[in-house]
């Protein structure tokens, strides 16, 4: 989410590029992150509630 905010997360290209299994697994992850109040979803926009956490995640992915 932090690294690919402007991409269509359910697209075939995104799933292949990130070695994910199905759009369902992405949706399940988003639901879990929302329940834990880690992200907020507003329409098609998904954002982290904690800016510092987002930046920490980005650094870990490098």
C-alpha positions in Angstrom: 0.0 0.0 0.0 2.7 2.5 1.0 4.9 1.7 -2.0 2.1 1.4 -4.6 -0.5 4.0 -3.6 -1.2 5.2 -7.1 -1.6 1.8 -8.7 -4.7 -0.3 -9.2 -4.2 -2.9 -6.4 -6.7 -5.4 -7.9 -5.3 -5.3 -11.4 -3.7 -8.4 -12.9 -0.4 -6.4 -13.4 -0.3 -5.4 -9.8 -1.0 -9.0 -8.6 1.7 -10.4 -10.9 4.3 -7.7 -10.2 4.0 -8.3 -6.4 3.7 -12.1 -6.5 0.2 -12.1 -4.9 -2.3 -14.9 -5.2 -5.7 -13.4 -5.9 -7.7 -10.2 -5.6 -9.5 -11.9 -2.7 -6.3 -12.1 -0.7 -5.7 -8.4 -1.3 -9.3 -7.6 -0.1 -8.9 -9.8 3.0 -5.7 -7.9 3.9 -7.3 -4.5 3.4 -10.2 -5.6 5.6 -7.9 -6.8 8.3 -5.8 -3.5 8.2 -9.0 -1.5 8.4 -10.2 -3.5 11.5 -6.9 -2.8 13.2 -7.2 0.9 12.3 -3.9 0.8 10.4 -5.4 2.1 7.2 -8.4 4.2 6.1 -10.3 3.6 2.8 -12.1 6.4 1.2 -13.6 5.3 -2.1 -10.6 4.1 -4.2 -8.0 5.9 -2.0 -6.3 3.9 0.7 -4.0 5.7 3.2 -2.2 4.9 6.4 -3.6 6.5 9.6 -0.1 7.0 10.9 2.3 8.8 8.6 5.4 7.6 10.6 4.3 4.0 10.3 3.9 4.4 6.5 7.4 5.8 6.2 8.8 3.0 8.3 7.1 0.4 6.1 8.5 2.1 3.0 12.0 1.9 4.4 11.6 -1.7 5.3 10.6 -2.5 1.7 13.8 -1.1 0.2 
